[in-house]
């Protein structure tokens, strides 16, 4: 009897180990978000693509020709995908409005969900998604390109170590010349410039980056107030949505200024962090500068060029696989977390309201 029990434990351990080492069986919900190129071109062995949901046959053929996947793995709906294929997790690459539907159809089946930024188009959608994730005990994570920047993580490490003194101000600038000017494909452009399907224009498309980073650096604090202005500097290209925005977040002892725009002369995703004694400049994914104050306007400067983060912290798909397999633990208010991204959507909705009503929006003390 003892040997039978020992053998059973051994077999259970072997089975668990094999399951841990198996690639994550990932499906894709939608192909219209061009960030989908990241997973279609993915070449690590921790994830395997088992199915795609997309009704646009022309778009499917375009990507099938480019990446070589079989059209036999493409389905017209999530229901069809789940009825025919074993799927462990789903990644949403359709409209932001569709994120809620993906969670509604996946969570009850115990299928874990990753969405592209931002989490949702409104607090109503975001809160419903969070409720479903909690009810069915699934991870629900949001992917941002900047989550995988080693410079952002180094900057937080330095800030937490008080290398520049107490936090005073965060400035985050994100965007490019505008989706039409940079040649975004029609399938993406049609909903990216739709106020319902995307939640807004540059405000939602790029404002979410700064809100996500500010919430992380503030260790999950919600701002006291949100003040925003929006403009439409390219009415011909973006007739339905804003393309220029400035958002001011007020915290108890600091503030953040977010500058999402479709009017920058060049693409950018950079951040400045100011403390009492110095400043951190995250110039891009790899270049970071540390300035320490000297006298009135003098300073010393140290420059760093950083290497990529180690797997699974270098890309969303390895991270998702390791999270689901239990090989890493996501902390509350981490960049991908539901706690952080509920605050992000709260900030974006308040900013949208502030711009429309032309006044500061004060957030309630409790969610």
N, C-alpha and C positions, 0 to 999 in steps of 0.2 A: 504494500500500500504506500509506503514511504517513497519507493522508487517511482511509482505511478504518479504521485503528487509532484515529485521533483521533475519528472519528465514533462508533466503538464506545464509547470512553471517555465521550463526551458523552452518548450514550444511556443508558449505565449510571448516570451522575451524575443525569440527569433522572429515571430510574426510581427511584433511591434517594431523591431529593428528594420525589417524589410519594408514595412509600411513607411517608416521614417525616411528611408532612402529612396523611395519611389518618387518620380517627378510629380508635381502637383498637376492634376487634370483640370486645366483651365479652359473656360469658354469665353467668348467675346460677344458682348451685346452691342451691336452696331459697329459700323465702319466709317461713319461720316466725320468723326473727330480725327483730324490728321495726326494726333498723338498716337493713333493706333499703329503707325509705322514702327514704333518702339517694340511692340510685342510681335508684330508680323516678322520683324527682322531679328528677333531674339534668338541667341545661339547658345545659351547656357543649358545644362542638363537638369536643372532643378524644376523646370516647368515644361509641360507638353501641351500644345494646343489641340483640344479634342473636338471643338465645334465653334461655329460662328453663326450668329443671328443677324441677318441683313436681308431686307426685301428689295433693295435696289440692285437688280441683276447686272446692270452696266458697271456699277461700282465694284460689285463682287468680281466680275470678270477682269476688270482692270487690276485689282490687287492679286487675283489668282495668277494672272500672267506675270506680275512683277515678283511675287514671292513663291509661286509654285505650289500652293496648297490646292487640294482637290475640292471641286465644287460639291462633292458628295458630303462634305462636313458642314455645308452651309444650310441653314434652316430659316424658315420664314417667321418663326416666332420662338419665344423662350419655351412655351409649352411643348412645341415640337422638338426642340433641342433636348429638353429634360426627359421627354418620353422615349427618346431613341439613344441617348448617350449618357454614360456615367460622367457626371460633372461634379467636381469638388468645390470649385470656385468660379466666379464670373467677374469679368472686368468690363465695365461700361464705357463704351466709346461712341455713344450717340449724343443726343442733345442733353443739356443739363436738366431740362424739364422731365426727361425720361428716366432720370435716376430713381425717382420714387417708384415707378412701375417695375423697374428691375429688382428693387429690394422687395416690393410686394409679392413678386412672383418667385423670388429666390429664397428669401428668409424662411418661409414656412416649410420649405423642402430641406432646410439645413445647409443650404449652399451659401458659402461665404462671398462677400461682395467687396469689390474695389471700384471706386468711381474716379473719373478724372476731375480735377479741380474746376469750380468749387463743388462742395457737397450737394448743394441744392439751390433752386431759384428763389426760395422764400423760407421763412421760419416755419411756416405750416408744413411744407414738404420735409424740411430737415428734421423737425420734431417727430413727424410720423415715421420717418426712416429710422431714427434712433430708437423709437418705441418698438418697432419690429425687430431690430437687431437685438435689443435687450430681451424681448419676449422669446425669441427663438435661439438666443445665445450664439449669435454668429459675429465674427469680426466684420466691421464696416469701416473701411479705411478710404482716405482720400489721397490721391497722388498729385504731388506738385513736382515739377522739374527741380526746383530749388531745394527740395528735401535731401537730394543726393549730392549737394554741393559741399565739398570738404571745408570750404571757406566759411560757410554758415555755421558749421559745427565747431570749428576752431574759434570763431568769434564768440559763440555762446560760452565755450569753455573759458575764454579769457575774461568775459564779462562776469561769469559766475565766480571766477577767482579774484574778482575786484581789481583786475590789472589796470583798469582805467577809472577806478572809483565808482561811486554810486551812479546808476543809470539816470540820465537826464532826458535824452531825446533819441528817437529812432527815425530815420528817414529812409523810406524804401521807394525806389523808382523802377517801374517795370513797363515794358511795352515795346512797340516798334512803329513803323510808319503807317500801320493800318492793314487790316486783313486783305482788302482789295489791292492795295499798293504792293504788298509783298507776294501777291499771286496765290492766295489761298484758293483751293479748288471749290467749285460751285456748291457741292454737297455740304461742305463745311460753312461756306460763306452764307448760305441761305438761312441757317439757323443761328449762326454766330452774331448776325446783325438783326436778330428778331428779339424784341423785348420780352416776349413770353417764353420762348424756347431757351433763351440764354440768361434771362433775368435782367439784362441790360446790355450795354456795350462794353467799353473799356472799363467801366466801374466794376462789373462782375468778372470780366475776362482777366484783368490784371490786378484789380484791387484786392482780389482774394489772396494773392501772394503776400502782399504786405500785411494784411490782417492775420494771416497764418503765422508769419514770422514774428510779428509783434506779440501775438498771444503766447507763443512759445517762449520768447525772450522775457516776457512778463510773468512767466510761470503760471499761466492760466488765469491771470487777472482779466476781468472784463473792464472795458473803459467806462468811465463815469458818463462821458458824453461823446457824441459823434457829430461832426460838422462837415458838410461836403458841398462843393459846387461842381456842376457838370457843364460842359459846353459841347457844341457840335461844330467843330471846325472844318469838317469835310461833309457837308450836307449831301453832296452828290454821291458820295461813296457810302455814307452811313445814314440814310434818311430817317430811319426809325429809332435810332439809339444814340446815346452819348458816345463821343470818341475822346473826350478829354475830361479829367477828373482830378480833384484834389480832396483828400479826406484827412481831417484832423481828429485824432483820438486823444481825449483827455484822461489821464490817469491821476492818481492821488499825488504822486511826487514826480511825475514825468509826463511826456507826451510823445505821440508818434505822428508823423506826416507821411501819408501814402500818396504816391504820384503815379497812378495808372494812366496810360495814354496810348492812343493809336496815332500820335503825331510826333513821336521822337524821330529825329533824322536817322538814327540807327537803333537796332534792337538792343535792349538792355534789361538786365536783372541784377541790380546792385543795391547795396545797403550801406548806410552810415549809422554808427552807434556812438553816441557821445556820453561820456561820463564826466565826473567832476575834475579829473586830472588828465584825461586823454581821450582819444577817439579811435575807433576801428573803422576801416574802410574796406568793405567787401566789394572789390571791383568786378569780380566775375566768379566763375566756378573755382578757379585755382589761385587767383592773386588776391592777397590780403595785405593791408598796410596798418601798422600800429603807430600812432603819433602820440607822444607824451609832451604835455605843455611845458614850456620854459619861459618864464617872464610873461610879458604882456601878449606878444604875438609870435614868440619863438616856439620851436618844437624840435624834438628829435624824431626820426622816423626809421622804423624797421620794416623791411619788405619780406613777405613770405610767398613762395610758390609751392602749393601743396599738391600731393598726389591724390589719386582717386581714393575714396573710402574703400575698405575691404568688404567683400561679400559677407553678409547679405545687405549691407548698408549702402551699397553703391547703385542700386536700381530697385524699382518698385516690385518687380516680379519675384526676385529672390527673396526680398523682404516679406512679401505676402506668403510665399511658400514656407519660409522658416517660421513665420508667425503661426500659420495653420498647423504645422508639424510640431509646434511647441518648443522649437529650438531658440526662440527669443521671446522676450516679454516686452510689450509696448507699455510705456508709462503714461499715466494720465497727462493730457495736454501735449504729448509728443506731436510732431508735425502732421503725422498721418491719422491721429486719433479722432474718434468721434467727439470727445470733449472739446478739443481744440476747434474742430470744424463747425460745431454748433455755434460757437462764439464768432467764428468767421462769418457765417451766414447772418447772424444777428447784427454784426457790424455793417455788412453790405446792405441789408434791408434798411437799417437806420440811415445809412449814407444816401440811399436812394430816396428815402422819405425827406431827409434834410435838404437835398438838392431841389426836390419838387416844391417843398413848403418854404424854402429859403429861411430856415431857422435851425438852431442847434437842437439835436434830439438827445434827451437824457434817458439813459437806460435804467430800467427798474433795478433795484438792488438784488432781487431774486429773479431767477429765470421763471 
